[in-house]
Amino acid sequence: MQLDRYIAEHTTVTDFARKIGKSRMQVHRYLRGENLTKRVIEQICEATDNAVQPADFFEQPHVVTSTESASI
């Protein structure tokens, strides 16, 4: 689950920032993909009870399957 979706469904930016000990502005930076260190990602995963996973912060490349490549 993406962090923005988690916040929209479960909390507010203000409350989430408080939960991880960061400012609202810093959480907005995380939502834009800025300033994300390994430790910050770990804190976010812990604070969301692993609803947000490390892979959720990175775009997943589209893998072309053999069926898709046959139609190209």
N, CA, C and O atoms as a GROMACS GRO file, in nm:
protein
  288
    1MET      N    1   0.085  -0.117   0.000
    1MET     CA    2   0.000   0.000   0.000
    1MET      C    3   0.089   0.124   0.000
    1MET      O    4   0.187   0.130   0.074
    2GLN      N    5   0.056   0.219  -0.082
    2GLN     CA    6   0.131   0.344  -0.087
    2GLN      C    7   0.104   0.425   0.040
    2GLN      O    8  -0.004   0.417   0.099
    3LEU      N    9   0.202   0.503   0.082
    3LEU     CA   10   0.190   0.582   0.204
    3LEU      C   11   0.074   0.680   0.195
    3LEU      O   12   0.000   0.696   0.292
    4ASP      N   13   0.056   0.746   0.082
    4ASP     CA   14  -0.054   0.843   0.070
    4ASP      C   15  -0.190   0.776   0.088
    4ASP      O   16  -0.280   0.833   0.150
    5ARG      N   17  -0.205   0.657   0.035
    5ARG     CA   18  -0.330   0.583   0.051
    5ARG      C   19  -0.350   0.543   0.197
    5ARG      O   20  -0.460   0.555   0.250
    6TYR      N   21  -0.242   0.496   0.260
    6TYR     CA   22  -0.251   0.458   0.403
    6TYR      C   23  -0.299   0.577   0.486
    6TYR      O   24  -0.390   0.564   0.568
    7ILE      N   25  -0.237   0.692   0.465
    7ILE     CA   26  -0.274   0.810   0.542
    7ILE      C   27  -0.419   0.848   0.515
    7ILE      O   28  -0.493   0.880   0.608
    8ALA      N   29  -0.461   0.846   0.389
    8ALA     CA   30  -0.598   0.883   0.354
    8ALA      C   31  -0.700   0.790   0.419
    8ALA      O   32  -0.808   0.834   0.459
    9GLU      N   33  -0.667   0.663   0.430
    9GLU     CA   34  -0.762   0.564   0.482
    9GLU      C   35  -0.757   0.547   0.634
    9GLU      O   36  -0.854   0.501   0.694
   10HIS      N   37  -0.644   0.583   0.696
   10HIS     CA   38  -0.627   0.548   0.838
   10HIS      C   39  -0.596   0.663   0.933
   10HIS      O   40  -0.613   0.648   1.054
   11THR      N   41  -0.552   0.776   0.882
   11THR     CA   42  -0.504   0.881   0.973
   11THR      C   43  -0.500   1.014   0.900
   11THR      O   44  -0.560   1.029   0.793
   12THR      N   45  -0.430   1.110   0.956
   12THR     CA   46  -0.404   1.238   0.889
   12THR      C   47  -0.254   1.256   0.881
   12THR      O   48  -0.178   1.188   0.951
   13VAL      N   49  -0.210   1.347   0.796
   13VAL     CA   50  -0.066   1.374   0.788
   13VAL      C   51  -0.015   1.421   0.923
   13VAL      O   52   0.093   1.380   0.966
   14THR      N   53  -0.091   1.506   0.989
   14THR     CA   54  -0.049   1.558   1.120
   14THR      C   55  -0.032   1.446   1.222
   14THR      O   56   0.069   1.439   1.291
   15ASP      N   57  -0.130   1.358   1.230
   15ASP     CA   58  -0.122   1.248   1.327
   15ASP      C   59  -0.012   1.148   1.289
   15ASP      O   60   0.056   1.096   1.377
   16PHE      N   61   0.004   1.122   1.160
   16PHE     CA   62   0.109   1.030   1.119
   16PHE      C   63   0.246   1.088   1.149
   16PHE      O   64   0.336   1.018   1.196
   17ALA      N   65   0.263   1.217   1.123
   17ALA     CA   66   0.390   1.284   1.153
   17ALA      C   67   0.422   1.272   1.302
   17ALA      O   68   0.535   1.243   1.341
   18ARG      N   69   0.322   1.294   1.384
   18ARG     CA   70   0.339   1.283   1.528
   18ARG      C   71   0.380   1.140   1.566
   18ARG      O   72   0.466   1.119   1.652
   19LYS      N   73   0.316   1.044   1.501
   19LYS     CA   74   0.342   0.902   1.533
   19LYS      C   75   0.487   0.862   1.505
   19LYS      O   76   0.544   0.782   1.578
   20ILE      N   77   0.545   0.918   1.398
   20ILE     CA   78   0.684   0.882   1.364
   20ILE      C   79   0.785   0.986   1.412
   20ILE      O   80   0.904   0.974   1.385
   21GLY      N   81   0.737   1.087   1.482
   21GLY     CA   82   0.828   1.187   1.539
   21GLY      C   83   0.889   1.281   1.437
   21GLY      O   84   1.002   1.326   1.453
   22LYS      N   85   0.814   1.311   1.332
   22LYS     CA   86   0.861   1.401   1.226
   22LYS      C   87   0.763   1.516   1.210
   22LYS      O   88   0.653   1.512   1.265
   23SER      N   89   0.802   1.616   1.135
   23SER     CA   90   0.712   1.728   1.109
   23SER      C   91   0.617   1.694   0.994
   23SER      O   92   0.643   1.603   0.915
   24ARG      N   93   0.507   1.768   0.985
   24ARG     CA   94   0.413   1.749   0.875
   24ARG      C   95   0.484   1.772   0.742
   24ARG      O   96   0.462   1.699   0.645
   25MET      N   97   0.569   1.875   0.737
   25MET     CA   98   0.642   1.907   0.614
   25MET      C   99   0.731   1.790   0.572
   25MET      O  100   0.741   1.758   0.454
   26GLN      N  101   0.794   1.727   0.670
   26GLN     CA  102   0.880   1.613   0.638
   26GLN      C  103   0.797   1.497   0.582
   26GLN      O  104   0.840   1.431   0.488
   27VAL      N  105   0.680   1.472   0.638
   27VAL     CA  106   0.594   1.366   0.586
   27VAL      C  107   0.552   1.398   0.443
   27VAL      O  108   0.545   1.309   0.358
   28HIS      N  109   0.523   1.525   0.415
   28HIS     CA  110   0.489   1.564   0.277
   28HIS      C  111   0.608   1.537   0.183
   28HIS      O  112   0.587   1.499   0.068
   29ARG      N  113   0.729   1.556   0.231
   29ARG     CA  114   0.847   1.524   0.150
   29ARG      C  115   0.854   1.374   0.123
   29ARG      O  116   0.885   1.332   0.011
   30TYR      N  117   0.825   1.294   0.224
   30TYR     CA  118   0.825   1.150   0.205
   30TYR      C  119   0.720   1.110   0.102
   30TYR      O  120   0.742   1.021   0.019
   31LEU      N  121   0.605   1.175   0.106
   31LEU     CA  122   0.499   1.145   0.010
   31LEU      C  123   0.540   1.178  -0.133
   31LEU      O  124   0.491   1.116  -0.228
   32ARG      N  125   0.631   1.275  -0.149
   32ARG     CA  126   0.684   1.309  -0.282
   32ARG      C  127   0.805   1.225  -0.318
   32ARG      O  128   0.862   1.240  -0.427
   33GLY      N  129   0.846   1.136  -0.227
   33GLY     CA  130   0.961   1.050  -0.254
   33GLY      C  131   1.093   1.114  -0.220
   33GLY      O  132   1.198   1.066  -0.264
   34GLU      N  133   1.091   1.221  -0.143
   34GLU     CA  134   1.213   1.292  -0.106
   34GLU      C  135   1.260   1.251   0.034
   34GLU      O  136   1.179   1.216   0.120
   35ASN      N  137   1.391   1.255   0.054
   35ASN     CA  138   1.452   1.232   0.186
   35ASN      C  139   1.422   1.095   0.246
   35ASN      O  140   1.418   1.080   0.368
   36LEU      N  141   1.400   0.998   0.163
   36LEU     CA  142   1.368   0.863   0.212
   36LEU      C  143   1.496   0.784   0.234
   36LEU      O  144   1.557   0.735   0.138
   37THR      N  145   1.534   0.771   0.358
   37THR     CA  146   1.649   0.687   0.391
   37THR      C  147   1.596   0.549   0.430
   37THR      O  148   1.476   0.530   0.450
   38LYS      N  149   1.686   0.456   0.442
   38LYS     CA  150   1.647   0.322   0.484
   38LYS      C  151   1.579   0.327   0.620
   38LYS      O  152   1.477   0.261   0.641
   39ARG      N  153   1.634   0.404   0.711
   39ARG     CA  154   1.577   0.413   0.846
   39ARG      C  155   1.436   0.474   0.844
   39ARG      O  156   1.347   0.427   0.915
   40VAL      N  157   1.416   0.576   0.764
   40VAL     CA  158   1.284   0.639   0.754
   40VAL      C  159   1.183   0.540   0.699
   40VAL      O  160   1.072   0.529   0.751
   41ILE      N  161   1.221   0.466   0.594
   41ILE     CA  162   1.131   0.366   0.538
   41ILE      C  163   1.097   0.260   0.643
   41ILE      O  164   0.982   0.217   0.653
   42GLU      N  165   1.196   0.219   0.720
   42GLU     CA  166   1.171   0.122   0.828
   42GLU      C  167   1.074   0.178   0.931
   42GLU      O  168   0.984   0.108   0.977
   43GLN      N  169   1.091   0.305   0.967
   43GLN     CA  170   1.001   0.369   1.064
   43GLN      C  171   0.858   0.373   1.010
   43GLN      O  172   0.762   0.347   1.084
   44ILE      N  173   0.843   0.406   0.884
   44ILE     CA  174   0.711   0.414   0.824
   44ILE      C  175   0.646   0.275   0.821
   44ILE      O  176   0.528   0.261   0.854
   45CYS      N  177   0.722   0.175   0.783
   45CYS     CA  178   0.669   0.038   0.780
   45CYS      C  179   0.624  -0.005   0.921
   45CYS      O  180   0.517  -0.063   0.937
   46GLU      N  181   0.705   0.024   1.020
   46GLU     CA  182   0.670  -0.011   1.159
   46GLU      C  183   0.545   0.065   1.204
   46GLU      O  184   0.456   0.007   1.266
   47ALA      N  185   0.538   0.193   1.171
   47ALA     CA  186   0.426   0.276   1.216
   47ALA      C  187   0.294   0.236   1.149
   47ALA      O  188   0.187   0.262   1.203
   48THR      N  189   0.303   0.173   1.033
   48THR     CA  190   0.182   0.130   0.962
   48THR      C  191   0.154  -0.018   0.982
   48THR      O  192   0.072  -0.076   0.912
   49ASP      N  193   0.222  -0.080   1.078
   49ASP     CA  194   0.210  -0.224   1.102
   49ASP      C  195   0.232  -0.303   0.972
   49ASP      O  196   0.163  -0.401   0.944
   50ASN      N  197   0.329  -0.257   0.895
   50ASN     CA  198   0.371  -0.318   0.769
   50ASN      C  199   0.264  -0.316   0.659
   50ASN      O  200   0.273  -0.392   0.563
   51ALA      N  201   0.164  -0.229   0.674
   51ALA     CA  202   0.069  -0.210   0.563
   51ALA      C  203   0.141  -0.144   0.446
   51ALA      O  204   0.112  -0.172   0.330
   52VAL      N  205   0.236  -0.056   0.479
   52VAL     CA  206   0.324   0.004   0.379
   52VAL      C  207   0.454  -0.074   0.384
   52VAL      O  208   0.514  -0.090   0.491
   53GLN      N  209   0.499  -0.124   0.271
   53GLN     CA  210   0.620  -0.204   0.261
   53GLN      C  211   0.731  -0.126   0.190
   53GLN      O  212   0.700  -0.032   0.116
   54PRO      N  213   0.858  -0.160   0.211
   54PRO     CA  214   0.967  -0.089   0.144
   54PRO      C  215   0.948  -0.082  -0.008
   54PRO      O  216   0.978   0.021  -0.069
   55ALA      N  217   0.902  -0.188  -0.069
   55ALA     CA  218   0.884  -0.190  -0.215
   55ALA      C  219   0.781  -0.087  -0.261
   55ALA      O  220   0.783  -0.046  -0.377
   56ASP      N  221   0.692  -0.044  -0.173
   56ASP     CA  222   0.589   0.053  -0.208
   56ASP      C  223   0.648   0.191  -0.238
   56ASP      O  224   0.580   0.276  -0.296
   57PHE      N  225   0.772   0.213  -0.200
   57PHE     CA  226   0.836   0.343  -0.224
   57PHE      C  227   0.908   0.348  -0.358
   57PHE      O  228   0.960   0.453  -0.396
   58PHE      N  229   0.911   0.238  -0.428
   58PHE     CA  230   0.984   0.230  -0.554
   58PHE      C  231   0.891   0.184  -0.664
   58PHE      O  232   0.811   0.092  -0.645
   59GLU      N  233   0.902   0.248  -0.780
   59GLU     CA  234   0.821   0.206  -0.893
   59GLU      C  235   0.864   0.068  -0.937
   59GLU      O  236   0.983   0.038  -0.947
   60GLN      N  237   0.766  -0.014  -0.962
   60GLN     CA  238   0.794  -0.149  -1.008
   60GLN      C  239   0.795  -0.149  -1.161
   60GLN      O  240   0.697  -0.107  -1.222
   61PRO      N  241   0.901  -0.196  -1.224
   61PRO     CA  242   0.903  -0.199  -1.370
   61PRO      C  243   0.800  -0.299  -1.421
   61PRO      O  244   0.775  -0.402  -1.358
   62HIS      N  245   0.743  -0.268  -1.534
   62HIS     CA  246   0.649  -0.360  -1.596
   62HIS      C  247   0.727  -0.470  -1.665
   62HIS      O  248   0.814  -0.442  -1.748
   63VAL      N  249   0.698  -0.592  -1.631
   63VAL     CA  250   0.765  -0.708  -1.691
   63VAL      C  251   0.678  -0.758  -1.805
   63VAL      O  252   0.560  -0.788  -1.786
   64VAL      N  253   0.736  -0.768  -1.921
   64VAL     CA  254   0.663  -0.816  -2.038
   64VAL      C  255   0.662  -0.969  -2.032
   64VAL      O  256   0.767  -1.033  -2.025
   65THR      N  257   0.544  -1.024  -2.037
   65THR     CA  258   0.529  -1.171  -2.036
   65THR      C  259   0.542  -1.222  -2.178
   65THR      O  260   0.537  -1.145  -2.274
   66SER      N  261   0.559  -1.352  -2.192
   66SER     CA  262   0.571  -1.412  -2.326
   66SER      C  263   0.444  -1.389  -2.408
   66SER      O  264   0.451  -1.372  -2.529
   67THR      N  265   0.329  -1.388  -2.342
   67THR     CA  266   0.202  -1.364  -2.412
   67THR      C  267   0.198  -1.221  -2.464
   67THR      O  268   0.154  -1.197  -2.577
   68GLU      N  269   0.243  -1.125  -2.384
   68GLU     CA  270   0.245  -0.986  -2.426
   68GLU      C  271   0.345  -0.964  -2.538
   68GLU      O  272   0.317  -0.890  -2.633
   69SER      N  273   0.462  -1.027  -2.530
   69SER     CA  274   0.564  -1.006  -2.630
   69SER      C  275   0.521  -1.067  -2.764
   69SER      O  276   0.563  -1.018  -2.869
   70ALA      N  277   0.440  -1.169  -2.762
   70ALA     CA  278   0.392  -1.230  -2.887
   70ALA      C  279   0.295  -1.137  -2.960
   70ALA      O  280   0.284  -1.143  -3.083
   71SER      N  281   0.226  -1.051  -2.884
   71SER     CA  282   0.130  -0.961  -2.948
   71SER      C  283   0.193  -0.829  -2.992
   71SER      O  284   0.127  -0.747  -3.054
   72ILE      N  285   0.320  -0.809  -2.959
   72ILE     CA  286   0.387  -0.682  -2.995
   72ILE      C  287   0.435  -0.683  -3.137
   72ILE      O  288   0.493  -0.586  -3.183
   0.00000   0.00000   0.00000
